[in-house]
Amino acid sequence: MICHPWESTRRRVPTPSVRSVTWCSRIPGRIAALFGFLLMLAFSSHQAVADDAGTHVTSFTHPSLLHTEDDFARIRAKIQAQESPWIEGWNKLIHDSYSRLDQGPAPLSVVRRGGDGQNYGRLVNEMKKMYALALRWKISGDPAYGDLAVKFMNAWSSTLTEVTGNADRYLAAGLAGYKLANIGEIMRTYDGWAPEDLARFQDMLVNLFYPMNHGFLVKHNDACISNYWANWDLANIAGMMSIGVFADRPDIYNEALDYLYEGEGNGALKNLIFYRHPGNMGQYQESGRDQGHTRLGVLLTGVIAKTALRHGTDLFSYDNYALLSAFEYVAKYNQFEDVPYIPYGANCTGWKTYQGVISDINRGQLRSVWQLAYNQYVNRLGIDAPWLARMSDDLLNRNIIVDDEMGWDTLTETLDPFPAGGAPRGLTAELNTDSVSLSWWGATGADSYTLQRADSPSGPFTTITTVNTGDLLTYTDTDVVAGQDYYYRVTATSSQGESDPSNVVEAKAGVRLRLHLSFDEVTGDQVPSTVGDSAATLVNGPTLANGIAGNAVVLDGVDDYIDLPDDVINSLTDFSVATWVRIDENRDWARLFDFGNGTNRYILLAPRNNSGSARFASTKISYHGDNTFDAPAFPSGRWIHVVLTLKDQTAVLYVDGSEVGRSISGNIRFSPAKIGNLTQNWLGRSQYDNDPYLKGSLDDFRLYSGALSADEVAALANSVN
């Protein structure tokens, strides 16, 4: 089955650019324009606008990819002032063979990557020359380098007619696409590049490279959605975004941005980080594969994030600096330091990854991918990133250019240091039943951090611990009392003294009733909770009848279900679900509850699966394996009290006050807090359309933060007797 990641009820048809785009410069203009328009319509058929997606653009200023006019002005000033490391980077560039004037282009009509006759290396080598020449012209102003760069670019745009090969052709289209677009974006301000030649270079990228980028993200080479690792998606996203900007095609740029937020492949934002460990260690999707490809992920996400930042979307700050958590994780491991790792399951074809331990293949090899990320986080934002810093220092002025990166990062990416004295940021609290786990991001120049706690958001705050720089910035507060509300903040101490405090986070300790649906006061289709101010919705007309403790909701098993509030379970680490249920017909894979946002992310309890057992499962990416356990199937034809608790990554199932099943200790790693935003939270309905609806009745539904004890479960089950 081919997955289409942009399927949505909201569709957007991209606006054609002012300049007609031709399929090939050799096709007559009117025919080509018509063909290009039809092609564009076909390519837009699966695009969607996401409410929570990045900022869509309608036009571009230039240059606005990896380098802007302000960047080049800064670089020129630094070189003129003989400042390090810019002057050293410049001297390396001007003495490098790729930037010489005594060379000429060697274009190909067909570029092939993968399989017999591969010649992609020629294009890679030529792009290194184009980029070095473009930089020398843009920084020095010497037209000799501009003329030669244009000569290379014109030769390729007038010769290249096809990019092909085995599946690797999609990597070529993405990696070369983003690099060629960046080179073109630098050179578009050169007076010596004729408008018709610039247009032909744009057409080459739009007509040869973009269709392959788009085709891969839509069909994934006709494979199931998780068959390809993250870097395949990322390469094509980077290509599309860069081509969209350079070719003045907002529709192409926005299409790539939509996929980044809404796509289902391994390169989409929600799948890039498989697991976020304490201390903001983000386990990258390819960490179990090898370290060469994890470093490629650092490169490509950096390119994508910097490109998006130019146009109003701050991916560097996305989800509490999620990308930085992955960069630090990869950098630390490649400095031969231990990092936490959880096993990784099979992809959608059943092929097993390196699931037991993190891979040490290519560990520690240097690659010029770190300085962009380091400068964006440390020097621009003032966030301490010790492992990125080490990797960046190792590469300063070495200019190790592997085929996939632009290179010359010391010269082009270095920013002035952020001043010391800034505050920590991004403090988060994960609430466990008996403790609170806290993590935060440090500040540049800090020597230590002071974690403080109070009983109210305004204080007074008292110190509970001090954490030194160099340690993981995380702490678990076990000195908490059930029923008490706590507020936390953290400050940094540096040569400038103590900083301002971070954000304040709240934690409500102990087991708390978060949602309670008694079904005794229903207004229309709204079921108010007896605690808080939220309400559930009865969907498709469930009816009310006498239940075990008052009114019950009767689900017909056809299309009835109960829709819970979007945020009802988000952010919980330990939790309990308790309800009375009467199952009239025990159908395989019907759901008692299913909290999720689609078929890849969910927490579910099925009264009976196709093996005749009850099943609990939680997952962040379903095709990489659920965390599950089975128990005896629920009885039908009578009221039973069901409780599911999760505590310390261990789930326990109770029926009528007695334990009937328990997961392997520590095996349920995907709590709601680890899965992320869950907005399709249902009683009686599955995330999978083909699963049956629950046929039966529900009464007295309860959701708690924290795990009920066995005694509390028994008391709740006996409370209506």
VOGU-3710 file (C-alpha; in Angstrom, 3 decimals, decimal comma):
1> michpwestr> 0,000/0,000/0,000  1,382/3,432/-0,941  1,041/6,013/1,819  0,216/9,599/0,873  1,494/11,818/3,672  -0,389/14,936/2,622  -3,914/13,552/2,522  -6,188/16,090/4,156  -9,621/17,625/3,887  -7,971/21,016/3,422
11> rrvptpsvrs> -6,163/21,443/0,148  -4,136/24,207/-1,375  -3,354/24,626/-5,054  -0,040/26,435/-5,429  0,056/29,757/-7,219  2,077/29,653/-10,439  5,129/31,890/-10,539  5,051/35,006/-12,696  7,598/33,517/-15,058  6,246/30,450/-16,841
21> vtwcsripgr> 8,147/27,297/-15,925  9,020/25,043/-18,841  9,447/21,308/-18,706  12,555/21,466/-20,825  14,285/24,360/-22,539  14,032/22,454/-25,790  10,188/22,275/-25,778  8,401/25,161/-27,489  7,262/27,769/-24,976  3,455/27,495/-25,118
31> iaalfgfllm> 3,433/23,693/-25,058  5,945/23,664/-22,244  3,996/26,210/-20,232  0,829/24,103/-20,546  2,739/20,947/-19,639  4,329/22,673/-16,656  0,955/23,933/-15,435  -0,604/20,453/-15,650  2,441/18,990/-13,941  2,140/21,525/-11,152
41> lafsshqava> -1,526/20,652/-10,636  -0,659/16,974/-10,454  2,102/17,618/-7,953  -0,192/19,661/-5,724  -2,819/16,959/-5,322  -1,628/15,831/-1,896  -0,601/19,155/-0,388  -2,304/20,401/2,735  -2,112/23,417/4,972  -1,613/22,483/8,600
51> ddagthvtsf> -2,958/24,718/11,342  0,199/24,181/13,390  2,638/24,207/10,489  5,389/26,726/9,883  4,901/30,133/8,341  3,841/29,940/4,716  5,427/32,486/2,396  4,103/34,303/-0,647  7,344/35,894/-1,902  11,080/35,955/-1,252
61> thpsllhted> 13,840/38,496/-0,895  17,235/37,520/-2,282  19,640/36,103/-1,384  17,846/34,293/1,427  19,042/30,706/1,626  22,055/29,735/3,739  23,721/33,116/3,119  22,255/36,625/2,966  23,689/40,036/2,086  24,064/40,747/5,805
71> dfarirakiq> 26,093/37,556/6,177  28,457/38,524/3,400  28,826/42,057/4,765  29,806/40,580/8,144  32,295/38,196/6,537  33,924/40,987/4,511  34,252/43,171/7,598  35,806/40,347/9,617  38,321/39,561/6,871  39,236/43,220/6,466
81> aqespwiegw> 39,805/43,442/10,215  41,951/40,281/10,084  39,754/38,665/12,751  39,952/34,981/13,592  38,658/32,548/12,534  37,262/34,343/9,482  40,659/35,394/8,097  41,993/31,850/8,423  38,894/30,509/6,686  39,305/33,002/3,876
91> nklihdsysr> 42,985/32,172/3,395  42,126/28,488/3,139  39,493/29,238/0,512  41,680/31,378/-1,712  44,474/28,802/-1,639  42,164/25,855/-2,312  42,310/24,189/-5,730  38,528/24,347/-6,123  38,628/28,161/-6,246  41,332/28,481/-8,923
101> ldqgpaplsv> 40,715/30,304/-12,186  42,637/27,806/-14,349  39,841/25,238/-14,612  36,753/24,695/-16,687  33,414/22,896/-16,509  32,855/19,285/-17,503  29,045/18,941/-17,597  27,073/15,754/-18,133  23,821/15,297/-20,008  22,790/12,418/-17,718
111> vrrggdgqny> 23,749/12,207/-14,046  23,440/8,739/-12,569  23,653/7,862/-8,880  23,477/4,206/-7,927  23,715/1,143/-10,151  25,870/0,575/-13,203  27,491/3,582/-14,833  27,298/5,826/-11,769  28,854/9,219/-12,487  27,331/11,375/-9,743
121> grlvnemkkm> 30,816/12,117/-8,409  31,446/14,397/-11,390  28,543/16,639/-10,404  29,676/16,619/-6,761  33,164/17,738/-7,783  31,815/20,440/-10,076  29,503/21,781/-7,345  32,489/22,174/-5,028  34,130/24,330/-7,673  30,976/26,383/-8,332
131> yalalrwkis> 30,505/27,106/-4,642  34,143/28,030/-3,993  34,144/30,361/-7,006  30,818/31,902/-6,004  32,140/32,608/-2,505  35,342/34,163/-3,837  33,352/36,468/-6,102  30,746/37,417/-3,515  33,292/38,190/-0,805  36,058/39,790/-2,893
141> gdpaygdlav> 33,981/41,348/-5,656  36,489/40,123/-8,285  34,441/39,473/-11,468  36,928/36,894/-12,720  35,565/34,443/-10,162  31,997/35,443/-10,910  32,529/34,885/-14,613  33,999/31,431/-14,073  31,246/30,421/-11,653  28,673/31,477/-14,265
151> kfmnawsstl> 30,539/29,545/-16,933  30,215/26,368/-14,856  26,552/26,983/-14,093  25,619/27,779/-17,683  27,413/24,702/-18,928  25,420/22,443/-16,625  22,044/24,101/-17,153  22,425/23,895/-20,944  23,629/20,270/-20,928  21,942/18,309/-18,143
161> tevtgnadry> 18,723/16,589/-19,216  18,259/13,738/-16,730  19,024/12,624/-13,178  18,669/8,861/-12,868  20,022/5,680/-11,273  18,602/3,258/-8,749  16,777/4,475/-5,625  19,827/6,595/-4,829  18,745/8,948/-7,594  16,386/10,523/-5,070
171> laaglagykl> 19,316/11,269/-2,793  21,106/12,885/-5,708  18,071/15,024/-6,497  17,802/16,227/-2,911  21,466/16,722/-2,049  22,514/18,251/-5,355  19,257/20,188/-5,536  19,851/22,083/-2,308  23,506/22,755/-3,145  22,864/23,977/-6,693
181> anigeimrty> 20,046/26,210/-5,485  22,300/27,749/-2,848  25,012/28,391/-5,419  22,465/29,968/-7,754  21,077/32,086/-4,921  24,534/33,591/-4,311  25,154/34,240/-7,988  21,726/35,703/-8,846  22,996/39,145/-7,770  25,906/38,997/-10,221
191> dgwapedlar> 25,486/41,409/-13,124  27,490/39,088/-15,344  24,847/36,348/-15,209  22,411/37,005/-18,039  18,718/36,868/-17,064  18,022/34,156/-19,620  20,876/32,046/-18,220  19,635/32,479/-14,667  16,149/31,450/-15,827  17,550/28,332/-17,499
201> fqdmlvnlfy> 19,359/27,362/-14,286  16,098/27,797/-12,369  14,265/25,702/-14,956  16,833/22,925/-14,625  16,180/22,715/-10,888  12,401/23,043/-11,155  11,988/20,599/-14,019  14,635/17,948/-13,276  15,255/18,027/-9,529  12,002/19,205/-7,941
211> pmnhgflvkh> 9,778/16,510/-9,551  12,041/13,859/-8,025  11,981/15,577/-4,611  8,208/15,752/-4,741  7,791/12,258/-6,116  9,868/10,732/-3,351  7,983/12,471/-0,541  4,632/11,440/-2,016  5,413/7,834/-3,000  8,714/6,968/-1,293
221> ndacisnywa> 9,790/5,080/-4,403  6,574/3,002/-4,153  7,702/1,587/-0,791  5,826/1,638/2,493  6,218/4,844/4,439  8,977/3,811/6,869  11,095/1,849/4,401  13,538/4,756/4,044  15,627/6,285/6,800  15,228/9,912/7,828
231> nwdlaniagm> 18,004/11,289/5,629  16,079/10,380/2,454  13,182/12,590/3,436  15,496/15,297/4,750  17,554/15,450/1,566  14,445/15,946/-0,543  12,936/18,474/1,872  16,173/20,472/1,783  16,174/20,302/-2,011  12,567/21,436/-2,333
241> msigvfadrp> 12,892/24,312/0,118  16,067/25,591/-1,524  14,718/25,247/-5,061  11,499/26,980/-4,035  13,393/30,025/-2,776  15,887/30,234/-5,632  13,250/29,722/-8,335  10,778/32,161/-6,699  8,288/29,341/-6,218  6,582/29,794/-2,827
251> diynealdyl> 4,357/26,804/-3,610  7,385/24,482/-3,722  8,854/25,922/-0,533  5,506/25,677/1,294  4,997/22,118/0,081  8,282/21,074/1,686  7,392/22,890/4,895  3,998/21,165/5,017  5,642/17,760/4,725  8,088/18,607/7,472
261> yegegngalk> 5,178/19,230/9,855  2,522/16,881/8,504  4,365/14,081/6,686  4,504/10,512/7,990  7,979/9,492/6,830  10,987/9,202/9,088  12,190/12,693/8,122  9,061/14,470/9,370  9,604/16,478/12,541  7,477/14,221/14,712
271> nlifyrhpgn> 9,527/11,142/13,750  13,079/12,502/13,689  13,655/12,020/17,396  12,676/8,528/18,439  12,954/9,187/22,164  13,842/12,203/24,287  15,835/11,116/27,321  16,263/13,166/30,528  18,686/16,057/30,230  17,516/16,783/26,676
281> mgqyqesgrd> 19,266/13,882/25,017  17,281/13,291/21,816  17,793/9,813/20,343  17,977/10,433/16,585  16,046/8,152/14,243  19,144/6,634/12,595  21,264/6,181/15,735  20,831/2,407/15,612  21,953/2,311/11,984  25,382/3,994/11,864
291> qghtrlgvll> 27,007/7,272/12,820  27,782/8,448/9,287  24,082/8,820/8,567  23,339/10,401/11,943  25,868/13,094/11,075  24,194/13,498/7,685  20,984/14,106/9,634  22,714/16,883/11,586  23,790/18,463/8,309  20,416/18,298/6,595
301> tgviaktalr> 18,295/19,395/9,543  20,677/22,312/10,009  20,280/23,335/6,361  16,493/23,000/6,575  16,240/24,916/9,845  18,427/27,788/8,677  16,520/28,042/5,400  13,203/28,087/7,270  14,476/30,701/9,723  15,127/33,048/6,805
311> hgtdlfsydn> 11,417/32,881/6,015  9,709/33,136/9,376  9,726/29,575/10,766  12,046/28,961/13,720  12,777/25,247/13,611  15,811/25,776/15,826  13,389/26,541/18,690  10,727/24,008/17,672  9,376/21,822/20,498  11,733/23,160/23,157
321> yallsafeyv> 14,817/22,997/20,910  14,148/19,426/19,831  16,720/19,530/17,029  19,387/20,627/19,496  18,571/17,616/21,677  19,366/15,362/18,705  22,518/17,317/17,780  23,844/17,063/21,341  23,005/13,349/21,472  24,844/12,589/18,224
331> akynqfedvp> 27,769/14,862/19,082  28,230/13,355/22,548  28,230/9,794/21,265  30,702/10,702/18,518  32,999/12,130/21,201  33,100/8,543/22,554  30,882/9,339/25,519  28,007/7,105/26,597  24,447/8,138/25,763  21,134/6,485/26,707
341> yipyganctg> 19,495/4,323/24,068  16,268/2,375/23,798  15,710/-0,475/21,313  14,272/0,230/17,909  11,803/-2,091/16,224  11,140/-3,175/12,657  10,177/-0,904/9,812  6,972/-1,423/7,839  8,489/-4,210/5,730  9,425/-6,215/8,818
351> wktyqgvisd> 13,144/-5,651/8,261  14,902/-5,390/11,618  17,172/-2,453/12,363  20,141/-2,460/14,712  17,662/-2,502/17,544  19,563/-3,809/20,545  22,259/-1,154/21,028  23,304/2,130/19,492  25,523/1,581/16,443  29,243/2,334/16,642
361> inrgqlrsvw> 29,759/2,087/12,864  31,759/5,159/11,701  31,755/6,485/15,258  33,972/9,525/15,782  34,740/10,304/12,150  34,945/14,041/11,467  32,495/15,669/9,109  31,844/19,339/8,420  28,309/19,420/9,765  28,623/20,930/13,233
371> qlaynqyvnr> 29,454/24,612/12,893  26,108/25,712/11,486  24,238/24,164/14,413  26,805/25,332/16,965  26,663/28,946/15,850  22,887/29,049/15,631  22,362/27,676/19,125  25,384/28,866/21,064  26,456/32,126/19,403  23,060/33,335/18,157
381> lgidapwlar> 20,713/32,111/20,907  23,087/31,842/23,864  22,232/28,212/24,707  25,017/26,117/26,142  25,670/23,084/23,925  28,863/21,481/25,248  28,981/18,561/22,841  28,310/20,697/19,794  31,056/23,013/21,040  33,576/20,181/21,144
391> msddllnrni> 32,711/19,024/17,642  32,825/22,568/16,296  36,248/23,197/17,867  37,581/19,987/16,326  36,572/21,214/12,873  37,532/24,883/13,087  39,450/25,807/9,919  39,854/22,169/8,862  37,199/22,389/6,117  36,610/18,667/5,813
401> ivddemgwdt> 34,109/18,571/2,942  32,266/15,318/2,409  30,223/15,117/-0,781  26,904/16,109/0,808  27,775/19,445/2,451  28,551/22,892/1,120  31,795/23,289/3,098  33,742/26,379/4,242  31,700/26,531/7,443  34,373/28,342/9,485
411> ltetldpfpa> 34,188/31,228/7,030  30,458/31,302/6,371  28,818/30,115/9,611  30,895/31,646/12,415  29,078/34,283/14,479  30,306/36,494/17,303  29,951/34,866/20,733  26,816/35,411/22,778  27,658/37,335/25,962  27,782/35,441/29,249
421> ggaprgltae> 25,167/36,076/31,892  22,070/34,832/30,096  19,341/32,817/31,780  18,655/29,098/31,356  15,606/28,295/29,268  13,215/25,528/28,329  12,702/24,149/31,849  10,285/21,211/31,712  8,727/19,044/34,409  7,583/15,459/33,922
431> lntdsvslsw> 5,204/14,516/36,703  5,576/11,010/38,049  3,374/9,519/40,767  5,921/10,079/43,539  8,424/12,503/42,003  9,014/15,295/39,496  11,683/14,964/36,765  13,101/18,289/35,551  15,309/19,117/32,563  16,462/22,442/31,149
441> wgatgadsyt> 18,786/24,097/28,655  21,876/25,858/29,952  23,255/29,310/29,130  26,588/30,099/27,485  29,316/30,982/29,946  27,537/29,433/32,941  29,567/27,572/35,559  26,659/26,057/37,498  22,869/26,039/37,832  20,651/26,489/40,865
451> lqradspsgp> 17,300/24,698/40,828  14,674/26,312/43,013  11,203/25,329/44,231  8,229/27,188/45,687  4,646/26,552/46,747  3,279/29,359/44,562  4,325/30,750/41,168  5,441/34,031/42,743  7,582/32,371/45,425  9,368/32,576/47,684
461> fttittvntg> 11,719/30,105/45,984  14,220/27,994/47,888  17,206/26,110/46,482  16,833/22,331/46,241  20,025/21,456/44,333  22,983/22,806/42,353  24,102/21,214/39,083  27,531/21,868/37,569  28,154/22,702/33,941  29,243/19,586/32,073
471> dlltytdtdv> 26,698/17,388/33,807  23,399/16,486/32,215  21,028/19,288/33,107  18,379/17,169/34,776  17,207/16,459/38,311  14,486/14,293/39,853  12,805/15,806/42,894  11,682/12,945/45,126  10,950/15,143/48,133  7,344/15,799/47,142
481> vagqdyyyrv> 4,096/15,354/49,032  0,965/14,013/47,339  -1,652/16,726/46,928  0,864/19,574/46,972  1,401/21,955/44,029  5,031/22,814/43,291  6,638/25,493/41,114  10,185/25,271/39,796  12,693/27,607/38,179  16,445/27,544/37,549
491> tatssqgesd> 19,159/30,226/37,450  22,688/30,193/36,031  25,862/31,392/37,749  28,666/32,753/35,585  31,414/35,374/35,725  28,593/37,903/35,529  26,973/36,587/38,711  23,571/34,931/39,024  21,302/35,202/35,994  17,643/35,983/35,783
501> psnvveakag> 15,486/32,895/36,383  14,217/30,606/33,661  10,569/30,030/32,954  8,541/28,717/35,894  6,921/25,260/35,580  4,165/23,773/37,728  3,875/20,196/38,992  0,863/18,827/40,860  2,260/15,988/42,944  0,454/12,745/43,659
511> vrlrlhlsfd> -2,552/11,089/42,075  -5,035/13,720/40,834  -8,419/13,239/39,189  -8,046/15,005/35,864  -11,310/14,084/34,105  -14,477/12,494/35,494  -17,485/11,707/33,287  -20,419/10,527/35,394  -22,858/10,850/32,433  -25,503/12,071/34,901
521> evtgdqvpst> -25,673/15,622/33,567  -25,595/15,516/29,769  -26,640/18,555/27,736  -27,209/17,735/24,072  -24,042/15,979/23,011  -21,890/17,541/25,758  -20,793/15,591/28,826  -19,259/17,939/31,415  -16,482/16,706/33,659  -17,243/16,856/37,366
531> vgdsaatlvn> -13,702/18,251/37,879  -12,249/21,193/36,011  -14,103/22,921/33,209  -13,661/20,484/30,316  -16,276/18,349/28,593  -16,480/15,288/26,356  -18,608/15,037/23,215  -21,011/12,240/22,289  -20,454/11,570/18,589  -23,060/10,118/16,193
541> gptlangiag> -25,820/9,876/18,781  -24,991/7,492/21,636  -27,960/7,079/23,968  -28,284/7,148/27,760  -29,575/4,293/29,939  -29,385/3,151/33,539  -25,850/2,199/34,428  -23,921/0,840/37,367  -23,623/4,159/39,198  -26,285/6,338/37,541
551> navvldgvdd> -26,559/7,077/33,844  -24,441/5,161/31,331  -23,710/5,863/27,673  -24,775/3,157/25,249  -22,573/2,746/22,156  -24,259/1,005/19,237  -21,130/-0,574/17,755  -21,813/1,065/14,382  -20,321/4,560/14,607  -20,974/5,840/18,135
561> yidlpddvin> -18,056/6,956/20,284  -17,056/9,541/22,886  -14,580/12,273/21,988  -12,488/13,456/24,945  -10,803/16,901/25,142  -7,684/17,317/22,999  -5,320/17,937/25,899  -6,818/15,452/28,336  -3,767/13,183/28,590  -0,950/15,239/27,093
571> sltdfsvatw> 2,186/15,683/29,215  1,364/12,842/31,640  4,108/10,373/32,530  2,247/8,211/35,053  -1,528/7,947/34,722  -4,609/5,843/35,485  -7,767/5,196/33,478  -10,764/3,758/35,353  -14,281/3,015/34,106  -17,226/0,685/34,335
581> vridenrdwa> -17,948/-1,079/31,054  -20,534/-3,588/29,851  -19,480/-5,258/26,602  -22,462/-6,514/24,605  -20,411/-8,046/21,800  -16,691/-8,718/22,217  -15,230/-7,804/18,817  -11,585/-8,233/17,886  -9,704/-4,922/18,168  -12,631/-2,809/19,306
591> rlfdfgngtn> -11,337/-0,174/21,724  -12,222/0,666/25,265  -10,027/3,744/24,806  -7,624/4,971/22,139  -5,689/8,190/22,779  -3,680/9,281/19,741  -3,385/11,390/16,642  -3,456/8,766/13,923  -2,269/5,245/13,281  1,360/5,914/14,213
601> ryillaprnn> 0,899/7,468/17,677  -1,485/6,127/20,250  -2,145/4,598/23,659  -4,886/1,982/23,507  -6,732/-0,677/25,449  -8,619/-3,313/23,431  -10,914/-5,696/25,380  -9,932/-8,453/22,942  -7,414/-8,697/20,099  -7,360/-11,211/17,251
611> sgsarfastk> -5,526/-13,699/19,485  -8,285/-13,713/22,069  -6,479/-11,570/24,682  -6,972/-8,067/25,983  -4,211/-5,779/24,662  -2,625/-2,607/25,999  -0,254/-0,768/23,653  1,534/2,551/23,471  3,728/3,792/20,665  5,249/6,908/19,164
621> isyhgdntfd> 5,926/5,346/15,764  3,802/2,248/15,327  5,828/0,701/12,529  8,876/0,624/14,819  7,102/-1,493/17,384  4,504/-0,985/20,083  5,171/-1,279/23,800  2,530/-3,873/24,691  1,276/-6,496/27,062  -1,651/-8,923/26,949
631> apafpsgrwi> -4,114/-10,106/29,584  -7,250/-12,263/29,606  -9,990/-10,924/27,319  -12,709/-8,946/29,051  -15,936/-10,836/29,775  -19,082/-9,717/27,983  -22,716/-9,471/29,038  -22,120/-7,975/32,487  -20,746/-4,829/34,105  -17,054/-4,950/34,994
641> hvvltlkdqt> -14,763/-2,338/36,506  -11,571/-1,796/34,503  -8,479/0,154/35,603  -5,238/0,617/33,663  -2,296/2,243/35,466  1,136/3,293/34,207  3,942/3,964/36,686  7,712/3,853/36,234  7,217/2,567/32,661  5,223/-0,414/33,940
651> avlyvdgsev> 1,542/-0,894/33,107  -0,913/-2,875/35,243  -4,446/-3,929/34,300  -7,153/-4,552/36,899  -10,637/-6,021/36,429  -13,166/-5,783/39,261  -10,465/-4,604/41,649  -8,002/-7,444/41,021  -4,819/-7,411/38,948  -5,191/-9,483/35,749
661> grsisgnirf> -2,102/-8,442/33,784  1,178/-6,568/34,060  3,816/-5,510/31,541  7,465/-6,416/31,877  8,964/-3,937/34,327  10,139/-0,782/32,559  8,894/-1,972/29,166  6,225/0,690/28,499  8,504/3,556/27,543  6,021/5,637/25,582
671> spakignltq> 4,000/7,624/28,085  1,865/10,501/26,768  4,691/12,887/27,677  7,083/10,932/25,426  4,666/10,449/22,537  3,772/14,122/22,153  0,583/15,945/21,279  -2,439/13,618/21,275  -5,608/15,171/19,872  -7,796/12,195/18,887
681> nwlgrsqydn> -8,737/10,836/22,285  -11,648/8,434/21,978  -13,701/5,993/23,985  -15,136/3,185/21,872  -13,284/4,046/18,654  -9,916/3,049/17,148  -7,361/5,200/15,314  -7,577/2,557/12,567  -10,647/2,983/10,345  -11,004/-0,756/9,724
691> dpylkgsldd> -11,249/-1,668/13,403  -14,777/-2,159/14,786  -16,470/0,259/17,162  -17,205/-0,843/20,718  -20,706/-2,305/21,207  -21,620/-1,829/24,858  -22,039/0,740/27,630  -19,702/2,946/29,685  -20,251/4,524/33,088  -18,225/6,606/35,537
701> frlysgalsa> -15,152/7,190/33,358  -12,137/8,612/35,220  -8,661/9,753/34,149  -5,996/10,463/36,767  -2,532/11,916/36,659  -0,409/9,437/38,591  -0,939/5,743/39,156  -3,589/4,453/41,552  -2,347/1,901/44,070  -3,820/-1,590/44,235
711> devaalansv> -5,750/-0,607/47,358  -7,135/2,504/45,680  -8,198/0,432/42,664  -9,997/-2,078/44,893  -11,725/0,716/46,791  -12,887/2,334/43,564  -14,243/-0,970/42,229  -16,181/-1,536/45,444  -17,444/2,031/45,782  -20,810/1,346/44,095
721> n> -21,568/-1,861/45,992
//
